[in-house]
């Protein structure tokens, strides 16, 4: 397992759990956290035994956005990662899922603050669970800043445009119930149980054929901005080969035998 001083990595069966771990700063983004996130996404992509990823935060918060001082690498903790950012100036955008889409499904488990850069990173995840007291929002305009983590592009594609514009232009906080009502999150659960619910969803994903899961996810994003005609053609191109896999045959046999399938990514 990898990880850094502000990002912990652990396995829960076939699920890789990435935890933003800087609770004293409500898990505000630091250079160490971004390096850990980047490496976690790479690990998930490259390890075929990983079938899903859960992204969460420690200490009752998800992420309060960027910490400009920490991102500047001030102090020994940040400085030790400076060479990574110099070697790959795009590393922070990959870490925040702006310039990288993991192959495996990513499930967000949100408690407490998920604002500014936290809400921007959230938009790069696939399935989202929030505790009842979670708070969302893009506060940048209130500070005279621009939400450059992708929100002016992604948010209007994920929730109705009128709600996206209100969130972007007012910079006001949104409760978990409001976020669910506009479609930003899919589940609202009692406080302290978001991770439990996310892992439950991950287990359901993990029980499915991994090649099929990855192809379905890829198809959804690939066809999102296509015309229906182009999208259906792209879907066939990506989906047809799945029927010829050993996993597809195993799924059919397991169904006929009334037993759990054993998939081997073949």
Protein Blocks (a to p, Z undefined) as FASTA:
>chain_A
ZZdfkbccddehjaccdddddfknoopacfklmmmmmmmmmmmmmmmkbmbdcdddehhi
abecjafklmnopajklmmmmmmmmmmmmlmmmmnommoccfbdcddddehjaehjlmmm
mmmpmbdcddfkbccddfklmnopacfeopmmmmmmmmcfklmmmmmmnopacdfklmmm
nopambdcdehilmmmmmmmmmmmmmpcfklmmmmmmmmmmmmmgcfklmmmmmmmmmmm
mmmpmklmmmmmmmmnopacddehZZ
